[in-house]
Amino acid sequence: MERKKIVIVGAGVAGVNAATKLVDNGHPGELITIIDMGKDPYRREYSEVMEGFLGAGGWSDGKLTYHTSIGGQLSKYCGEEKAMSLFDEVITNFKRFHPKPEEVQCSDPQAEPEFIKPYFGLRLFPVWHVGTDYLHEIGKNWYDFLVDNGVEFIWETKVHAIDFVNERILGKSLIKDLEYECGYDSLIFGVGKSGIDFGKQLAEEYNLPTEPKSVQIGVRFEAPQEHFQKLIDVSYDFKLYRKFEDKGVSLRSFCTNNNAAYVAAEHTYGDVSYNGHARKDEKYRNDMTNFGILMEIKDIDKPFDWSREAVKKLQKNGVGTFYSPNHQRTPSTTSEGNYVGCEVVDSIQPLYEAIGDYALYIEDFIEDMKKIFPTLGNDWGIYMPEVKYLSPEPLVNYGDLSLTKYPNVHFVGDALSARGITVSGAHGTYVAESLL
């Protein structure tokens, strides 16, 4: 059987799981090339949140949500049973390369607390929590496995053009004056959050049919963990939500981090936004909690451009903004012990200037949280903004996530609007299966 040259653009969770599936099933590693703007896990710096081995997922807190309704609805492509089996493979890989796999346990909440119901909807899902600190070690072990099996990595190289017709990749080194070009038999396009603009460009250039997406923007909320403990005891990654169907607006909390939690700055397209991390090792414990409050707005023309403009308005002096009722930062620090880069502001007014009256929904969300968590006084803060860039989603074939016009080109992960480590990894595994 003839083996095909497979090129993966993006060394994120989707691309890495795809390569692993291929290697495990006998596809020669020498015929797999992964290209990424970032660095390998041995050289990747703390500040390099978006690019590099395992992508944004590799610099997260490693929450593996074990449910098909989260992160892009993989089940619509392959069915519920198959999607769950793909999730199992992704979780197995993270445990496989974990230095202490026995510490990766699944929390499976069973009951919805009554005190939430008057104010919010609540969604509880099984979650495997890896931890930011262990992700670094997982990345090194995983990378070594792929390299040892012959997989070629092209680091610090930006792909600036893909010729779908002639099946060629064109890139340029970010550190040397070198051009890169290679051909492919099959292409897996998994550029992650930082490459969404490039995916948008390709869709326009090749006239690919797409599905419009919504705006997803909000803030990262941070406060002492004690205020939320009664809900954390039920679910480590609780998800509060509310919907205003007549307004085309919905809000949700997501990506909750506890115990050893801190906020991290992300840099995408030169813009600054914030995300949350949490270490697993008890020696880092700071008894803080942070989570995103994300608002989805459906009735916005050109949501990608609108989101970018809003983010720019929330930046001052090249960094995002931070607001607290008592005008003090909460104790979110980097691994070096410095506060996350942000400019402290005296009010939430910058949020109104950026997104208009939509900011009212976020304010109301916070006010109602203070009702269900009555000890939550003024010792909280919000980092602005938290944003999930979503470009128009290419329409793909359900069987292998390929483009109808170019059936050897497959979109995975954030490039196909997946949100989260588990579903992104499942995308990559699913496509790899189709190529075997």
C-alpha positions as CSV (number, residue, x, y, z in Angstrom):
1,M,0.0,0.0,0.0
2,E,1.4,3.4,-1.0
3,R,1.9,5.8,1.9
4,K,1.0,9.4,1.4
5,K,2.9,12.6,2.4
6,I,0.9,14.3,5.1
7,V,1.5,17.9,6.1
8,I,0.0,19.3,9.3
9,V,-0.1,23.1,9.6
10,G,-0.2,23.8,13.3
11,A,1.4,21.8,16.2
12,G,-1.6,22.3,18.5
13,V,-3.6,19.6,20.2
14,A,-5.5,18.7,17.0
15,G,-2.4,18.3,14.9
16,V,-0.4,16.4,17.5
17,N,-3.2,14.0,18.1
18,A,-3.5,13.4,14.4
19,A,0.2,12.7,14.0
20,T,0.1,10.3,17.0
21,K,-2.9,8.4,15.6
22,L,-1.0,8.0,12.3
23,V,2.2,6.8,13.9
24,D,0.5,4.4,16.2
25,N,-1.2,2.8,13.2
26,G,1.9,2.3,11.2
27,H,2.1,5.4,9.0
28,P,5.8,6.2,8.6
29,G,6.7,9.3,10.6
30,E,9.1,10.3,7.9
31,L,6.1,11.1,5.7
32,I,4.6,13.4,8.3
33,T,5.6,17.1,8.6
34,I,4.3,19.5,11.2
35,I,4.8,23.3,10.7
36,D,4.3,25.8,13.4
37,M,5.1,29.4,14.2
38,G,6.1,28.6,17.7
39,K,8.8,26.4,19.4
40,D,9.3,22.9,20.6
41,P,8.3,22.2,24.3
42,Y,12.0,22.5,25.5
43,R,12.4,26.0,24.2
44,R,8.9,27.4,24.5
45,E,8.8,30.4,27.0
46,Y,6.0,31.1,29.5
47,S,5.0,34.2,27.6
48,E,4.5,32.2,24.3
49,V,0.9,31.3,25.1
50,M,-0.6,30.7,21.7
51,E,2.0,29.0,19.5
52,G,4.3,26.0,19.9
53,F,3.9,22.3,20.7
54,L,0.3,21.6,21.8
55,G,-0.6,25.2,21.0
56,A,-2.8,27.2,23.4
57,G,-3.9,23.8,25.0
58,G,-0.3,23.2,26.0
59,W,-0.2,26.4,28.0
60,S,-3.6,26.1,29.6
61,D,-4.6,24.4,32.8
62,G,-5.4,21.2,30.9
63,K,-9.1,20.7,31.5
64,L,-10.3,17.8,29.4
65,T,-14.1,18.2,29.3
66,Y,-15.8,14.8,28.8
67,H,-19.0,15.7,27.0
68,T,-20.0,16.1,23.4
69,S,-22.1,19.3,23.9
70,I,-19.0,21.3,24.8
71,G,-16.6,22.8,22.3
72,G,-18.1,22.5,18.8
73,Q,-20.5,19.5,18.7
74,L,-18.2,16.9,17.2
75,S,-21.2,14.5,17.4
76,K,-22.9,16.2,14.5
77,Y,-20.1,14.9,12.3
78,C,-19.7,11.4,13.6
79,G,-22.4,10.6,16.1
80,E,-22.5,10.5,19.9
81,E,-20.9,7.1,20.4
82,K,-18.0,7.7,18.0
83,A,-17.3,11.2,19.4
84,M,-17.0,9.8,23.0
85,S,-14.6,7.1,21.8
86,L,-12.5,9.8,20.2
87,F,-12.5,11.7,23.5
88,D,-11.3,8.6,25.2
89,E,-8.4,8.4,22.8
90,V,-7.4,12.0,23.5
91,I,-7.6,11.6,27.3
92,T,-5.6,8.3,27.0
93,N,-2.8,10.2,25.1
94,F,-2.6,12.9,27.8
95,K,-2.3,10.2,30.5
96,R,0.1,8.1,28.3
97,F,2.7,11.0,28.3
98,H,2.0,12.2,31.8
99,P,4.8,11.6,34.3
100,K,2.2,10.7,37.0
101,P,-0.8,9.4,35.1
102,E,-2.5,8.2,38.3
103,E,-3.0,11.9,39.3
104,V,-5.3,12.6,36.3
105,Q,-8.7,11.8,37.7
106,C,-12.2,12.5,36.4
107,S,-14.5,14.7,38.5
108,D,-18.1,13.8,37.6
109,P,-20.7,16.1,39.3
110,Q,-24.1,14.5,39.9
111,A,-26.4,17.2,41.4
112,E,-27.3,20.8,40.6
113,P,-27.4,23.0,43.7
114,E,-30.7,24.6,44.4
115,F,-29.3,28.0,45.3
116,I,-28.2,28.6,41.7
117,K,-31.6,28.1,40.1
118,P,-33.3,31.5,40.8
119,Y,-30.6,33.4,39.0
120,F,-28.7,31.2,36.5
121,G,-28.8,28.0,34.5
122,L,-26.0,25.6,35.5
123,R,-24.3,23.0,33.4
124,L,-22.1,20.4,35.0
125,F,-19.8,18.0,33.0
126,P,-17.3,15.4,33.8
127,V,-13.8,16.9,33.6
128,W,-10.2,15.5,33.7
129,H,-7.9,18.1,35.1
130,V,-4.2,17.8,34.1
131,G,-2.8,21.1,35.4
132,T,-0.6,23.7,33.8
133,D,2.6,22.5,35.4
134,Y,2.2,18.9,34.3
135,L,1.2,19.9,30.7
136,H,4.8,21.1,30.2
137,E,6.2,17.6,31.1
138,I,3.5,15.9,29.0
139,G,4.5,18.1,26.0
140,K,8.2,17.1,26.3
141,N,7.4,13.4,26.5
142,W,4.9,13.6,23.7
143,Y,7.2,15.5,21.4
144,D,10.1,13.1,22.1
145,F,7.8,10.2,21.1
146,L,6.9,11.8,17.7
147,V,10.5,12.8,16.9
148,D,11.7,9.3,17.8
149,N,9.2,7.9,15.4
150,G,10.5,10.1,12.5
151,V,8.0,12.9,12.5
152,E,9.5,16.1,11.0
153,F,8.9,19.4,12.8
154,I,9.5,22.8,11.1
155,W,9.5,25.4,14.0
156,E,9.3,29.2,14.0
157,T,8.0,29.2,10.4
158,K,4.9,31.0,9.3
159,V,2.8,29.5,6.5
160,H,1.8,32.5,4.4
161,A,0.2,30.7,1.4
162,I,-1.4,27.4,0.6
163,D,-1.9,26.4,-3.0
164,F,-4.8,24.0,-2.8
165,V,-4.8,23.5,-6.6
166,N,-1.1,22.4,-6.9
167,E,-0.9,21.0,-3.4
168,R,1.9,23.2,-2.1
169,I,2.7,24.9,1.2
170,L,4.6,28.2,1.2
171,G,6.2,29.5,4.4
172,K,8.9,31.8,5.7
173,S,11.2,31.4,8.7
174,L,10.5,33.9,11.5
175,I,14.2,33.8,12.7
176,K,16.1,33.4,9.4
177,D,15.9,34.8,5.9
178,L,14.7,31.5,4.6
179,E,11.7,30.5,2.5
180,Y,10.0,27.1,3.0
181,E,8.1,25.2,0.4
182,C,6.8,21.6,0.4
183,G,4.2,19.5,-1.3
184,Y,1.6,17.3,0.2
185,D,-0.8,14.4,-0.6
186,S,-3.0,15.3,2.3
187,L,-3.1,18.5,4.4
188,I,-4.5,18.9,7.9
189,F,-5.2,22.6,8.6
190,G,-5.1,23.1,12.4
191,V,-3.7,26.6,12.9
192,G,-5.5,27.3,16.2
193,K,-6.6,30.6,17.6
194,S,-3.6,32.6,16.2
195,G,-4.2,31.4,12.7
196,I,-7.9,32.1,12.4
197,D,-7.3,35.2,10.3
198,F,-5.3,33.1,7.8
199,G,-8.1,30.6,7.6
200,K,-10.5,33.4,6.8
201,Q,-8.1,34.6,4.1
202,L,-7.9,31.1,2.5
203,A,-11.7,30.8,2.5
204,E,-12.0,34.1,0.6
205,E,-9.2,33.3,-1.8
206,Y,-10.6,29.9,-2.8
207,N,-14.2,30.9,-2.5
208,L,-14.9,28.2,0.1
209,P,-18.5,28.0,1.4
210,T,-18.6,29.0,5.1
211,E,-21.0,29.3,8.0
212,P,-21.0,32.7,9.7
213,K,-20.0,32.8,13.4
214,S,-20.9,35.0,16.3
215,V,-19.0,37.4,18.5
216,Q,-17.7,35.9,21.8
217,I,-16.3,38.5,24.1
218,G,-16.2,39.2,27.8
219,V,-14.0,39.4,30.9
220,R,-11.9,37.2,33.1
221,F,-13.2,37.3,36.7
222,E,-10.9,36.6,39.6
223,A,-11.6,36.4,43.4
224,P,-10.6,34.4,46.5
225,Q,-11.7,30.8,46.2
226,E,-13.6,30.8,49.5
227,H,-16.5,32.7,47.9
228,F,-17.2,29.9,45.4
229,Q,-16.3,26.9,47.5
230,K,-19.9,25.6,47.9
231,L,-20.2,25.3,44.1
232,I,-16.6,24.2,43.5
233,D,-17.4,21.3,45.8
234,V,-20.0,20.2,43.3
235,S,-18.0,20.9,40.1
236,Y,-14.4,22.1,39.6
237,D,-15.4,23.6,36.3
238,F,-18.9,24.9,36.9
239,K,-20.6,26.7,34.0
240,L,-23.2,29.3,34.8
241,Y,-25.3,30.6,31.9
242,R,-28.3,32.7,30.9
243,K,-29.9,33.4,27.5
244,F,-31.8,36.4,26.0
245,E,-33.1,34.8,22.8
246,D,-35.0,37.9,21.8
247,K,-31.8,40.0,21.9
248,G,-29.6,37.4,20.3
249,V,-27.4,37.4,23.4
250,S,-26.3,34.6,25.7
251,L,-23.7,34.6,28.6
252,R,-21.8,31.8,30.2
253,S,-19.0,31.3,32.7
254,F,-16.3,28.9,31.4
255,C,-12.8,27.7,32.1
256,T,-12.9,27.8,35.8
257,N,-9.6,27.5,37.6
258,N,-9.1,26.9,41.3
259,N,-6.6,26.2,44.1
260,A,-3.4,27.3,42.3
261,A,-5.1,29.6,39.8
262,Y,-3.8,32.6,37.9
263,V,-4.6,34.7,34.9
264,A,-2.4,34.8,31.8
265,A,-2.1,37.3,29.0
266,E,-2.6,36.1,25.4
267,H,-1.3,37.9,22.4
268,T,-3.2,37.3,19.1
269,Y,-2.7,39.4,16.0
270,G,-0.8,41.9,18.3
271,D,-3.9,42.3,20.5
272,V,-3.9,41.4,24.3
273,S,-6.6,39.3,25.9
274,Y,-6.7,37.2,29.0
275,N,-7.2,33.5,29.9
276,G,-7.0,31.4,33.1
277,H,-4.5,28.7,34.2
278,A,-4.2,26.5,37.2
279,R,-1.3,24.3,38.4
280,K,-1.9,20.9,39.9
281,D,1.0,20.8,42.4
282,E,-0.1,21.9,45.9
283,K,3.1,23.9,46.5
284,Y,1.7,26.6,44.1
285,R,-1.7,26.9,46.0
286,N,-2.9,30.4,46.3
287,D,-6.6,29.7,47.1
288,M,-7.7,31.9,44.1
289,T,-10.4,31.2,41.6
290,N,-10.8,32.7,38.1
291,F,-13.2,32.1,35.2
292,G,-14.3,33.7,32.0
293,I,-17.6,35.5,31.7
294,L,-18.1,35.2,27.9
295,M,-21.0,36.8,26.0
296,E,-22.1,35.5,22.6
297,I,-23.7,38.1,20.3
298,K,-25.3,36.7,17.2
299,D,-26.6,39.7,15.3
300,I,-23.3,41.4,14.5
301,D,-22.2,42.0,11.0
302,K,-18.6,40.8,10.4
303,P,-18.1,39.4,13.9
304,F,-14.4,38.8,13.5
305,D,-13.7,42.4,12.6
306,W,-16.1,43.7,15.3
307,S,-14.3,41.6,18.0
308,R,-10.9,42.8,17.0
309,E,-12.0,46.5,17.1
310,A,-13.5,46.0,20.5
311,V,-10.4,44.4,21.9
312,K,-8.3,47.3,20.6
313,K,-10.5,49.7,22.5
314,L,-9.9,47.8,25.8
315,Q,-6.1,48.1,25.4
316,K,-4.1,50.9,27.0
317,N,-0.4,51.4,26.6
318,G,-0.1,48.1,24.8
319,V,-1.8,46.0,27.5
320,G,-5.3,45.1,28.6
321,T,-7.2,46.7,31.5
322,F,-8.0,45.6,35.0
323,Y,-10.9,46.8,37.2
324,S,-11.7,46.1,40.8
325,P,-14.2,47.8,43.0
326,N,-11.5,48.5,45.6
327,H,-9.0,49.6,42.9
328,Q,-6.6,46.8,43.8
329,R,-5.3,43.9,41.8
330,T,-6.1,40.4,43.0
331,P,-3.1,38.1,43.4
332,S,-2.8,36.8,39.9
333,T,0.9,36.3,39.1
334,T,3.0,34.8,36.4
335,S,5.4,31.9,37.1
336,E,8.1,34.5,37.7
337,G,6.0,36.2,40.4
338,N,5.0,39.3,38.6
339,Y,1.5,40.6,38.1
340,V,-0.1,40.0,34.8
341,G,0.5,42.9,32.5
342,C,-2.5,45.2,32.6
343,E,-3.4,48.8,33.3
344,V,-5.6,49.4,36.3
345,V,-8.7,51.5,35.6
346,D,-11.1,53.1,38.0
347,S,-14.4,51.9,36.5
348,I,-15.9,49.4,34.1
349,Q,-16.5,52.3,31.7
350,P,-13.9,51.1,29.1
351,L,-16.0,48.0,28.6
352,Y,-19.0,50.2,27.6
353,E,-16.7,52.2,25.3
354,A,-15.6,48.9,23.6
355,I,-18.9,47.0,23.3
356,G,-21.6,49.6,24.0
357,D,-24.7,48.7,26.0
358,Y,-23.8,45.0,25.7
359,A,-21.6,45.7,28.8
360,L,-24.9,45.9,30.8
361,Y,-25.3,42.1,30.5
362,I,-21.9,41.4,32.0
363,E,-22.5,43.9,34.8
364,D,-25.9,42.2,35.6
365,F,-24.2,38.8,35.5
366,I,-21.6,39.9,38.1
367,E,-24.3,41.6,40.3
368,D,-26.4,38.4,40.3
369,M,-23.3,36.3,41.2
370,K,-22.9,38.5,44.3
371,K,-26.4,37.3,45.3
372,I,-25.7,33.6,45.1
373,F,-22.2,34.0,46.5
374,P,-23.1,36.5,49.3
375,T,-19.6,36.7,50.8
376,L,-18.3,38.2,47.5
377,G,-17.8,41.8,48.4
378,N,-15.3,44.1,46.8
379,D,-12.3,41.7,46.7
380,W,-12.8,40.7,43.1
381,G,-11.4,42.0,39.8
382,I,-12.0,41.6,36.1
383,Y,-9.3,41.5,33.4
384,M,-10.6,43.0,30.1
385,P,-11.0,41.5,27.6
386,E,-11.5,37.8,27.3
387,V,-12.2,37.0,23.7
388,K,-12.6,34.0,21.4
389,Y,-12.0,34.9,17.8
390,L,-14.2,32.9,15.4
391,S,-13.8,33.3,11.7
392,P,-16.5,32.0,9.3
393,E,-16.4,28.2,9.6
394,P,-15.7,26.3,6.4
395,L,-18.3,23.7,5.5
396,V,-16.7,20.3,5.5
397,N,-17.7,16.7,4.7
398,Y,-18.8,14.9,7.8
399,G,-16.8,11.7,7.1
400,D,-13.3,13.3,7.3
401,L,-13.7,17.0,7.9
402,S,-12.5,17.7,4.4
403,L,-13.4,20.4,1.9
404,T,-15.7,19.3,-0.8
405,K,-13.8,21.3,-3.4
406,Y,-10.4,19.9,-2.2
407,P,-11.0,16.5,-0.6
408,N,-7.4,16.1,0.5
409,V,-7.6,19.2,2.7
410,H,-9.0,18.8,6.2
411,F,-9.9,21.5,8.8
412,V,-9.5,20.7,12.5
413,G,-9.5,22.4,15.9
414,D,-10.1,26.1,16.2
415,A,-10.0,26.4,12.4
416,L,-13.3,24.5,12.5
417,S,-14.6,26.4,15.5
418,A,-13.7,23.7,18.1
419,R,-13.3,25.1,21.5
420,G,-11.4,23.1,24.1
421,I,-8.6,20.6,24.3
422,T,-10.7,17.4,24.1
423,V,-12.7,18.2,21.0
424,S,-9.7,19.7,19.2
425,G,-7.7,16.5,19.8
426,A,-10.7,14.4,18.7
427,H,-10.9,16.4,15.5
428,G,-7.3,15.4,14.7
429,T,-7.8,11.8,15.6
430,Y,-10.9,11.6,13.5
431,V,-9.2,13.0,10.4
432,A,-6.1,10.7,10.9
433,E,-8.4,7.7,11.0
434,S,-9.8,8.6,7.6
435,L,-6.2,8.8,6.2
436,L,-5.1,5.4,7.4
